[in-house]
């Protein structure tokens, strides 16, 4: 079912899941749908291609997406139905729009990009081992990239850009030898990039742009530039914002100790107290005299 690039509005109909339980392709891209992703879509376990990109969908990514068996095991069920798919179906793969006809049977894709989704990337998505394309870019997703992302062995294109993800890039990402396109730009990721012979092929710094605390090839070397990162990364909390770091804690504690030391000294050491208040009085007199003289000069000049 291809309903992309229309002017459809409202919420995604619940009957999609209730009456189309054997649907394998659903494209609702570039419409004006609002509201949450209906859980009824999870009833369509045969999904091989689901595209909800470029709408105004809100809420979280349903955890029940982990039950989409059509994206867990690739058995090319569409192989004997090639003649049905004569019209072009557009899919954003590897950063560009591509058109698929009979080759759609080789594309197992989940595209939720350019919406208003929030929350974390559900770890259950890492069970969709047959996925060749996962695009969650341009949302408001936060939290960590799931550590088990390396289980998506069929992944060819992964785009998580323009979200609020933070923390380390999971080392398991380097084990995806089939991965040909990667975009992690404009998040809040930190720490060293994963190490691996295949991962070194991602040598375009633009795919990491906007993550100022990342290091390693092809970015700046981690040697001498690494702070003591925590697992959260960049000392960020669960909402992705920067929290209290040891540097600021040291500054505040130093100020408090110094201020309390001054107060105690003024209370118990008389000569310090006298000197301190004399200094305050001298500064006050100096400022007042300076103001009076400046005012007199201005008055003489203009009046």
Residue frames relative to the residue before (quaternion, step in Angstrom):
aa qw qx qy qz dx dy dz
X 1.0000 0.0000 0.0000 0.0000 0.00 0.00 0.00
X 0.0329 -0.8073 0.5884 -0.0329 3.59 -0.55 1.19
X 0.0786 0.7985 -0.5859 0.1134 3.58 -0.36 1.32
X 0.3324 0.7844 -0.4679 0.2350 3.56 1.21 0.44
X 0.8353 0.2327 -0.1721 0.4674 3.54 -1.35 0.44
X 0.4699 0.6093 -0.4893 0.4105 3.53 0.79 1.10
X 0.5262 -0.6079 0.4757 0.3568 3.58 -1.25 -0.35
X 0.2331 0.7912 -0.5286 0.2008 3.56 1.09 0.69
X 0.0611 -0.8119 0.5805 -0.0098 3.56 -0.94 0.90
X 0.6089 0.5479 -0.4228 0.3876 3.53 -1.32 0.14
X 0.6765 -0.4572 0.3677 0.4450 3.55 -1.24 -0.43
X 0.5831 -0.5570 0.4484 0.3854 3.55 -1.22 0.52
X 0.4786 -0.7070 0.4321 0.2907 3.63 -0.62 1.07
X 0.4838 -0.6842 0.4722 0.2736 3.55 -0.99 0.89
X 0.5905 0.6037 -0.3714 0.3859 3.57 1.13 -0.55
X 0.4604 0.6764 -0.4573 0.3484 3.60 1.21 -0.26
X 0.7518 0.3940 -0.2114 0.4847 3.54 0.92 -0.90
X 0.6839 0.5183 -0.2878 0.4253 3.56 1.07 -0.73
X 0.8078 0.2947 -0.1262 0.4947 3.58 0.95 -0.85
X 0.7295 0.3631 -0.2255 0.5340 3.59 1.25 -0.26
X 0.0827 0.8718 -0.4791 0.0595 3.51 0.96 0.92
X 0.7146 0.4092 -0.2622 0.5030 3.62 1.20 -0.31
X 0.3467 0.7551 -0.4901 0.2636 3.58 1.25 0.31
X 0.1941 -0.8014 0.5590 0.0869 3.56 -0.93 0.90
X 0.7768 0.1916 -0.1059 0.5904 3.59 1.18 -0.51
X 0.0991 0.7702 -0.6251 0.0787 3.58 -0.88 1.00
X 0.0051 -0.7962 0.6029 -0.0507 3.55 -0.63 1.19
X 0.0321 0.7953 -0.6005 0.0770 3.57 -0.52 1.26
X 0.2650 0.8171 -0.4777 0.1840 3.57 1.25 0.40
X 0.8639 0.1466 -0.1029 0.4708 3.54 -1.29 0.62
X 0.4440 0.6022 -0.5301 0.3989 3.51 0.65 1.23
X 0.5133 -0.6318 0.4710 0.3400 3.58 -1.14 -0.52
X 0.2090 0.7997 -0.5313 0.1860 3.54 1.00 0.84
X 0.1375 -0.7778 0.6112 0.0500 3.55 -1.11 0.80
X 0.6623 0.5225 -0.3683 0.3908 3.54 -1.32 0.01
X 0.6884 -0.4832 0.3590 0.4046 3.53 -1.36 -0.04
X 0.5590 -0.5372 0.4926 0.3953 3.53 -1.33 0.25
X 0.3872 -0.7476 0.4789 0.2484 3.65 -0.52 1.08
X 0.4963 -0.6688 0.4714 0.2901 3.55 -0.95 0.90
X 0.5241 0.6470 -0.4032 0.3797 3.57 1.22 -0.38
X 0.5620 0.6012 -0.3928 0.4104 3.60 1.16 -0.49
X 0.6068 0.5757 -0.3543 0.4182 3.57 1.13 -0.58
X 0.5621 0.5980 -0.3870 0.4204 3.57 1.25 -0.28
X 0.6335 0.4906 -0.3283 0.5002 3.57 1.26 -0.36
X 0.0885 -0.8536 0.5126 0.0278 3.55 0.41 1.23
X 0.6196 0.5786 -0.3347 0.4114 3.58 1.25 -0.38
X 0.3504 0.7615 -0.4911 0.2370 3.61 1.23 -0.02
X 0.0875 -0.7648 0.6370 0.0407 3.51 -1.01 0.93
X 0.7834 0.1069 -0.0361 0.6112 3.54 1.18 -0.64
X 0.0759 0.7859 -0.6046 0.1050 3.57 -0.57 1.22
X 0.0245 0.8104 -0.5789 0.0866 3.56 -0.56 1.21
X 0.0309 0.7975 -0.5974 0.0780 3.57 -0.49 1.27
X 0.3109 0.8078 -0.4607 0.1961 3.59 1.27 0.29
X 0.8532 0.2143 -0.1471 0.4522 3.51 -1.40 0.43
X 0.4741 0.5673 -0.5173 0.4310 3.51 0.69 1.23
X 0.4892 -0.6218 0.4907 0.3650 3.59 -1.15 -0.56
X 0.1969 0.8139 -0.5153 0.1827 3.53 1.03 0.88
X 0.1835 -0.7993 0.5695 0.0558 3.56 -0.93 0.98
X 0.6339 0.5604 -0.3906 0.3627 3.54 -1.34 -0.09
X 0.6688 -0.5048 0.3877 0.3841 3.53 -1.35 -0.29
X 0.5332 -0.5543 0.5121 0.3823 3.52 -1.34 0.23
X 0.4443 -0.7181 0.4555 0.2818 3.63 -0.58 1.05
X 0.4593 -0.6817 0.4995 0.2734 3.56 -0.95 0.89
X 0.5959 0.5872 -0.3693 0.4047 3.58 1.15 -0.49
X 0.4520 0.6643 -0.4659 0.3706 3.61 1.24 -0.03
X 0.5640 0.6064 -0.3810 0.4112 3.56 1.21 -0.37
X 0.6466 0.5231 -0.3116 0.4595 3.59 1.29 -0.21
X 0.4735 0.6762 -0.4469 0.3448 3.60 1.25 0.04
X 0.2243 -0.8379 0.4858 0.1078 3.53 0.17 1.34
X 0.5786 0.5905 -0.3777 0.4170 3.59 1.17 -0.46
X 0.7100 0.3991 -0.2442 0.5263 3.57 1.26 -0.36
X 0.5860 0.5758 -0.3630 0.4396 3.56 1.31 0.02
X 0.7968 0.0931 -0.0240 0.5965 3.54 1.00 -0.89
X 0.2602 -0.7757 0.5593 0.1332 3.55 -0.71 1.10
X 0.0748 0.7981 -0.5943 0.0650 3.55 -0.54 1.19
X 0.4057 -0.7505 0.4433 0.2749 3.56 1.35 0.31
X 0.0570 0.8427 -0.5304 0.0723 3.55 0.80 1.03
X 0.6445 0.5291 -0.3234 0.4473 3.58 1.20 -0.41
X 0.4238 0.7518 -0.4433 0.2423 3.57 1.24 -0.19
X 0.7323 0.4010 -0.2359 0.4973 3.59 1.04 -0.71
X 0.6730 0.4704 -0.2887 0.4924 3.58 1.30 0.15
X 0.1924 0.8368 -0.4961 0.1294 3.54 1.23 0.52
X 0.6724 0.5340 -0.3154 0.4041 3.57 0.86 -0.90
X 0.5756 0.5975 -0.3828 0.4064 3.60 1.15 -0.46
X 0.7610 0.3824 -0.1841 0.4906 3.57 1.00 -0.87
X 0.1212 0.8167 -0.5481 0.1336 3.53 0.49 1.21
X 0.6439 0.5015 -0.3316 0.4732 3.61 1.13 -0.54
X 0.5481 -0.6269 0.4476 0.3257 3.55 -1.17 0.64
X 0.1144 -0.7438 0.6535 0.0811 3.53 -1.17 0.72
X 0.2801 -0.7805 0.5392 0.1468 3.56 -0.66 1.13
X 0.0116 0.7794 -0.6255 0.0322 3.53 -1.05 0.82
X 0.3460 -0.7242 0.5565 0.2148 3.55 -0.97 0.89
X 0.1064 0.7915 -0.5813 0.1559 3.54 -0.25 1.36
X 0.8516 0.0539 -0.0738 0.5161 3.55 -0.98 0.93
X 0.7262 -0.4841 0.2298 0.4308 3.54 1.00 0.92
X 0.7385 0.3292 -0.2212 0.5452 3.60 1.22 0.02
X 0.5087 -0.6303 0.4925 0.3183 3.54 -1.26 0.46
X 0.0466 -0.7962 0.6030 -0.0169 3.55 -0.75 1.10
X 0.3064 -0.7425 0.5670 0.1827 3.56 -1.16 0.61
X 0.1245 -0.7927 0.5962 0.0277 3.52 -0.93 1.01
X 0.1298 -0.7519 0.6401 0.0899 3.55 -1.12 0.70
X 0.8287 0.0719 -0.0208 0.5547 3.58 -0.30 -1.21
X 0.6291 0.5602 -0.3384 0.4195 3.60 1.15 -0.54
X 0.4056 0.7253 -0.4728 0.2931 3.60 1.25 -0.01
X 0.5877 0.5996 -0.3721 0.3957 3.58 1.14 -0.56
X 0.6742 0.4779 -0.2959 0.4790 3.59 1.22 -0.40
X 0.6484 0.5091 -0.3121 0.4722 3.59 1.31 -0.15
X 0.0032 -0.7624 0.6462 -0.0351 3.55 -0.67 1.14
X 0.1057 0.8571 -0.4691 0.1846 3.51 -0.05 1.37
X 0.0814 -0.7444 0.6609 0.0495 3.53 -1.21 0.73
X 0.0346 0.8104 -0.5772 0.0941 3.57 -0.45 1.27
X 0.0402 0.7987 -0.5942 0.0861 3.57 -0.50 1.27
X 0.3197 0.8078 -0.4542 0.1972 3.58 1.25 0.31
X 0.8353 0.2408 -0.1730 0.4630 3.53 -1.40 0.33
X 0.4903 0.5790 -0.4933 0.4254 3.52 0.73 1.17
X 0.5164 -0.6190 0.4773 0.3500 3.58 -1.17 -0.53
X 0.2042 0.8146 -0.5129 0.1779 3.54 1.05 0.82
X 0.1632 -0.7871 0.5916 0.0618 3.56 -1.05 0.81
X 0.6499 0.5354 -0.3820 0.3810 3.55 -1.33 -0.02
X 0.6629 -0.5115 0.3801 0.3931 3.53 -1.32 -0.14
X 0.5421 -0.5484 0.5035 0.3898 3.53 -1.33 0.23
X 0.4026 -0.7376 0.4728 0.2652 3.62 -0.48 1.09
X 0.4711 -0.6886 0.4712 0.2862 3.56 -0.87 0.93
X 0.5591 0.6146 -0.3958 0.3912 3.61 1.19 -0.41
X 0.5470 0.6059 -0.4077 0.4092 3.61 1.18 -0.36
X 0.5971 0.5858 -0.3602 0.4130 3.57 1.18 -0.47
X 0.5876 0.5566 -0.3774 0.4500 3.59 1.28 -0.02
X 0.5644 0.5923 -0.3871 0.4251 3.61 1.28 -0.17
X 0.0624 -0.8869 0.4574 0.0154 3.53 0.70 1.18
X 0.6616 0.5121 -0.3178 0.4462 3.60 1.18 -0.38
X 0.4176 0.7250 -0.4645 0.2904 3.62 1.24 -0.11
X 0.1694 -0.7642 0.6124 0.1110 3.55 -0.98 0.87
X 0.7881 0.1498 -0.0866 0.5908 3.58 1.21 -0.42
X 0.0372 0.7659 -0.6403 0.0445 3.56 -0.92 0.99
X 0.0390 0.8059 -0.5845 0.0862 3.56 -0.53 1.21
X 0.0512 0.7980 -0.5928 0.0953 3.56 -0.45 1.30
X 0.3314 0.7989 -0.4562 0.2095 3.57 1.27 0.30
X 0.8395 0.2382 -0.1729 0.4567 3.51 -1.43 0.34
X 0.4716 0.5804 -0.5046 0.4314 3.51 0.74 1.22
X 0.4929 -0.6245 0.4908 0.3552 3.57 -1.16 -0.54
X 0.2131 0.8081 -0.5145 0.1920 3.53 1.08 0.79
X 0.1270 -0.7937 0.5931 0.0458 3.57 -1.02 0.81
X 0.5980 0.5762 -0.4183 0.3680 3.56 -1.31 -0.12
X 0.6835 -0.4897 0.3694 0.3956 3.54 -1.33 -0.28
X 0.4992 -0.5418 0.5562 0.3846 3.51 -1.33 0.25
X 0.5178 -0.6650 0.4212 0.3351 3.64 -0.68 0.98
X 0.5055 -0.6859 0.4387 0.2855 3.55 -0.87 1.00
X 0.6992 0.4734 -0.2679 0.4639 3.60 1.13 -0.60
X 0.2905 0.7863 -0.5071 0.2007 3.60 1.17 0.37
X 0.5671 0.6172 -0.3704 0.4002 3.58 1.21 -0.39
X 0.5596 0.6048 -0.3939 0.4073 3.60 1.25 -0.16
X 0.5925 0.5642 -0.3693 0.4408 3.61 1.23 -0.29
X 0.0664 -0.8797 0.4706 0.0161 3.56 0.68 1.17
X 0.6843 0.4803 -0.2945 0.4629 3.62 1.15 -0.44
X 0.4288 0.7463 -0.4364 0.2621 3.58 1.29 -0.16
X 0.1220 -0.7936 0.5949 0.0372 3.54 -0.90 1.05
X 0.7948 0.1145 -0.0394 0.5947 3.58 1.15 -0.62
X 0.0271 0.7973 -0.5982 0.0759 3.57 -0.74 1.13
X 0.0414 0.7994 -0.5945 0.0765 3.57 -0.65 1.15
X 0.0383 0.7969 -0.5972 0.0825 3.56 -0.52 1.27
X 0.3335 0.8012 -0.4515 0.2074 3.58 1.27 0.26
X 0.8363 0.2418 -0.1747 0.4601 3.53 -1.41 0.35
X 0.4884 0.5792 -0.4972 0.4229 3.54 0.71 1.18
X 0.5111 -0.6188 0.4804 0.3536 3.58 -1.17 -0.52
X 0.2327 0.7976 -0.5179 0.2036 3.55 1.07 0.76
X 0.0444 -0.8081 0.5873 0.0116 3.58 -1.01 0.75
X 0.6220 0.5434 -0.4132 0.3834 3.54 -1.33 0.18
X 0.7375 -0.4121 0.3082 0.4374 3.55 -1.33 -0.19
X 0.4374 -0.5965 0.5855 0.3317 3.53 -1.34 0.33
X 0.4701 -0.7062 0.4366 0.2995 3.64 -0.57 1.06
X 0.5086 -0.6560 0.4606 0.3143 3.63 -0.85 0.88
X 0.5972 0.5967 -0.3686 0.3892 3.60 1.09 -0.62
X 0.5220 0.6389 -0.4165 0.3819 3.59 1.22 -0.35
X 0.6247 0.5636 -0.3303 0.4277 3.57 1.14 -0.62
X 0.6302 0.5505 -0.3368 0.4317 3.60 1.23 -0.29
X 0.5477 0.6104 -0.4022 0.4070 3.62 1.27 -0.07
X 0.1265 -0.8469 0.5145 0.0453 3.56 0.22 1.26
X 0.6387 0.5221 -0.3319 0.4575 3.59 1.19 -0.36
X 0.5105 0.6726 -0.4087 0.3463 3.58 1.27 -0.29
X 0.0826 -0.8222 0.5629 0.0134 3.56 -0.70 1.12
X 0.7750 0.1874 -0.1164 0.5922 3.58 1.24 -0.33
X 0.0364 0.7913 -0.6050 0.0799 3.54 -0.91 1.03
X 0.0657 0.7795 -0.6210 0.0501 3.58 -0.98 0.87
X 0.0161 0.8040 -0.5902 0.0704 3.55 -0.54 1.26
X 0.3449 0.7978 -0.4513 0.2023 3.57 1.27 0.16
X 0.8551 0.1968 -0.1521 0.4549 3.50 -1.38 0.49
X 0.4470 0.5687 -0.5425 0.4271 3.45 0.62 1.35
X 0.4941 -0.6236 0.4883 0.3585 3.59 -1.13 -0.59
X 0.2143 0.8151 -0.5051 0.1860 3.53 1.05 0.83
X 0.1030 -0.8064 0.5820 0.0213 3.57 -1.13 0.62
X 0.6857 0.5042 -0.3551 0.3867 3.53 -1.34 0.21
X 0.6970 -0.4769 0.3339 0.4186 3.59 -1.30 -0.02
X 0.5085 -0.6217 0.5008 0.3227 3.55 -1.17 0.62
X 0.5968 -0.5679 0.4137 0.3876 3.61 -1.11 0.57
X 0.3401 -0.7364 0.5562 0.1806 3.54 -1.17 0.66
X 0.3600 0.7080 -0.5517 0.2545 3.55 -0.90 0.94
X 0.6011 -0.5968 0.3865 0.3649 3.56 -1.07 0.72
X 0.6862 0.4575 -0.2964 0.4816 3.60 0.94 -0.80
X 0.6396 0.5456 -0.3362 0.4245 3.59 0.99 -0.79
X 0.5879 0.5858 -0.3689 0.4184 3.60 1.14 -0.51
X 0.5664 0.5998 -0.3925 0.4066 3.59 1.21 -0.33
X 0.6108 0.5025 -0.3559 0.4978 3.60 1.24 -0.25
X 0.1475 0.8509 -0.4783 0.1593 3.52 0.56 1.26
X 0.5088 0.6150 -0.4411 0.4103 3.59 1.21 0.40
X 0.3869 -0.7548 0.4740 0.2366 3.64 -0.40 1.15
X 0.5524 0.6417 -0.3916 0.3602 3.61 1.14 -0.50
X 0.6420 0.5389 -0.3431 0.4240 3.59 1.07 -0.58
X 0.7028 0.3859 -0.2567 0.5396 3.59 1.33 -0.13
X 0.3630 0.7718 -0.4658 0.2356 3.59 1.29 -0.03
X 0.7785 0.3331 -0.2511 0.4689 3.55 -1.07 0.76
X 0.6404 0.4257 -0.3284 0.5485 3.59 1.33 0.15
X 0.1510 -0.8758 0.4524 0.0740 3.53 0.39 1.28
X 0.7067 0.4525 -0.2762 0.4685 3.60 1.17 -0.29
X 0.4694 0.6388 -0.4648 0.3944 3.57 1.21 0.43
X 0.0002 -0.7926 0.6098 0.0055 3.58 -1.15 0.53
X 0.5551 0.5732 -0.4690 0.3786 3.54 -1.29 0.37
X 0.6942 -0.4824 0.3283 0.4215 3.55 -1.23 0.46
X 0.6058 -0.2246 -0.7632 0.0116 1.62 -1.80 1.83
X 0.4718 0.6563 -0.4489 0.3811 3.58 1.23 0.44
X 0.7509 -0.3432 0.2745 0.4929 3.58 -1.25 -0.28
X 0.5850 -0.5822 0.4356 0.3594 3.53 -1.16 0.64
X 0.4915 -0.6687 0.4763 0.2905 3.55 -1.10 0.71
X 0.5576 0.6233 -0.3946 0.3808 3.60 1.16 -0.47
X 0.8350 0.1494 -0.1387 0.5111 3.55 -0.79 1.05
X 0.7121 0.4317 -0.2626 0.4875 3.59 1.22 -0.17
X 0.6045 0.5885 -0.3481 0.4087 3.56 1.26 -0.22
X 0.2386 -0.7123 0.6419 0.1538 3.52 -1.03 0.88
X 0.6174 -0.5257 0.4041 0.4233 3.58 -1.24 0.05
X 0.1540 -0.8163 0.5539 0.0562 3.55 0.13 1.34
X 0.3096 -0.6901 0.6142 0.2253 3.49 -1.23 0.53
X 0.6873 -0.4543 0.3406 0.4530 3.56 -1.25 0.08
X 0.6231 0.5314 -0.3453 0.4585 3.56 1.08 -0.68
X 0.3296 -0.7812 0.4769 0.2317 3.57 1.07 -0.65
X 0.8493 0.0573 -0.0782 0.5190 3.52 -0.94 0.99
X 0.4800 -0.6799 0.4231 0.3583 3.56 1.26 0.40
X 0.3624 0.7355 -0.4871 0.3006 3.53 0.97 0.85
X 0.4321 -0.6862 0.5287 0.2508 3.50 -1.19 0.66
X 0.7598 -0.3895 0.2645 0.4483 3.51 -1.32 -0.11
X 0.6858 0.4686 -0.2950 0.4723 3.60 1.12 -0.52
X 0.5943 -0.6179 0.3527 0.3751 3.57 1.25 0.24
X 0.5833 0.5825 -0.3862 0.4140 3.62 1.20 -0.10
X 0.5445 -0.6131 0.4587 0.3423 3.53 -1.18 0.52
X 0.1952 -0.7826 0.5839 0.0922 3.55 -0.86 1.00
X 0.7741 -0.3496 0.2600 0.4593 3.53 -1.35 -0.34
X 0.1562 -0.7965 0.5793 0.0754 3.61 -0.63 1.06
X 0.6604 -0.5066 0.3684 0.4141 3.62 -1.21 0.34
X 0.5979 0.5645 -0.3749 0.4282 3.61 1.05 -0.62
X 0.7075 0.4421 -0.2676 0.4821 3.58 0.82 -1.00
X 0.6012 0.5538 -0.3608 0.4490 3.57 1.09 -0.64
X 0.6546 0.5135 -0.3083 0.4612 3.58 1.02 -0.81
X 0.6425 0.5237 -0.3224 0.4571 3.57 1.01 -0.83
X 0.6858 0.4867 -0.2883 0.4579 3.57 0.87 -0.99
X 0.6751 0.4898 -0.3065 0.4587 3.59 0.88 -0.92
X 0.6322 0.5314 -0.3308 0.4566 3.59 1.05 -0.73
X 0.6487 0.5125 -0.3148 0.4663 3.56 0.99 -0.82
X 0.6608 0.5157 -0.3089 0.4495 3.58 0.94 -0.94
X 0.6669 0.4982 -0.3047 0.4628 3.59 0.91 -0.94
X 0.6684 0.5057 -0.3056 0.4518 3.57 0.93 -0.89
X 0.6647 0.5073 -0.3024 0.4575 3.56 0.95 -0.89
X 0.6636 0.4904 -0.3093 0.4727 3.59 0.94 -0.86
X 0.6245 0.5387 -0.3431 0.4496 3.57 1.06 -0.71
X 0.6394 0.5200 -0.3224 0.4656 3.59 1.03 -0.79
X 0.6569 0.5181 -0.3136 0.4491 3.60 0.92 -0.92
X 0.6662 0.4983 -0.3002 0.4665 3.58 0.91 -0.94
X 0.6491 0.5235 -0.3194 0.4501 3.60 0.97 -0.86
X 0.6674 0.4994 -0.3040 0.4613 3.60 0.94 -0.87
X 0.6575 0.5277 -0.3149 0.4360 3.57 1.07 -0.69
X 0.8173 0.3027 -0.1261 0.4738 3.57 0.86 -0.95
X 0.7166 0.3623 -0.2570 0.5378 3.64 1.18 -0.26
X 0.3469 -0.7974 0.4583 0.1836 3.54 -0.21 1.36
X 0.6597 0.5242 -0.3301 0.4255 3.61 0.85 -0.91
X 0.6249 0.5247 -0.3327 0.4727 3.61 1.12 -0.72
X 0.6486 0.5321 -0.3159 0.4431 3.54 1.01 -0.90
X 0.6601 0.5023 -0.3089 0.4653 3.57 0.94 -0.90
X 0.6615 0.5149 -0.3015 0.4543 3.57 0.91 -0.97
X 0.6492 0.5380 -0.3154 0.4356 3.57 0.97 -0.91
X 0.7202 0.4403 -0.2632 0.4672 3.58 0.80 -0.97
X 0.5886 0.5420 -0.3700 0.4721 3.59 1.17 -0.53
X 0.6387 0.5221 -0.3230 0.4638 3.57 1.01 -0.80
X 0.6407 0.5216 -0.3174 0.4655 3.59 0.96 -0.86
X 0.6670 0.5075 -0.2977 0.4570 3.57 0.97 -0.92
X 0.6487 0.5211 -0.3143 0.4570 3.57 1.01 -0.84
X 0.6417 0.5123 -0.3205 0.4723 3.58 1.00 -0.83
X 0.6458 0.5280 -0.3152 0.4526 3.58 0.99 -0.86
X 0.6674 0.4951 -0.3006 0.4680 3.57 0.91 -0.95
X 0.6426 0.5309 -0.3261 0.4460 3.59 0.96 -0.87
X 0.6703 0.4959 -0.3000 0.4635 3.58 0.90 -0.90
X 0.6655 0.5047 -0.3146 0.4509 3.59 0.90 -0.86
X 0.6507 0.5052 -0.3160 0.4707 3.59 0.96 -0.87
X 0.6465 0.5250 -0.3195 0.4520 3.59 0.96 -0.86
X 0.6580 0.5074 -0.3077 0.4636 3.58 0.97 -0.83
X 0.6624 0.5114 -0.3047 0.4548 3.58 0.93 -0.91
X 0.6599 0.5022 -0.3053 0.4681 3.59 0.96 -0.89
X 0.6564 0.5062 -0.3139 0.4631 3.59 0.95 -0.89
X 0.6539 0.5111 -0.3137 0.4613 3.59 0.96 -0.82
X 0.6398 0.5304 -0.3190 0.4557 3.58 1.03 -0.81
X 0.6523 0.5121 -0.3116 0.4639 3.58 1.00 -0.81
X 0.6515 0.5064 -0.3115 0.4712 3.56 0.97 -0.83
X 0.6547 0.5206 -0.3070 0.4540 3.57 0.98 -0.86
X 0.6628 0.5005 -0.2997 0.4695 3.58 1.02 -0.84
X 0.6774 0.5188 -0.2879 0.4347 3.57 1.08 -0.82
X 0.7992 0.3200 -0.1437 0.4881 3.56 0.89 -0.92
X 0.7471 0.3311 -0.2124 0.5359 3.57 1.18 -0.34
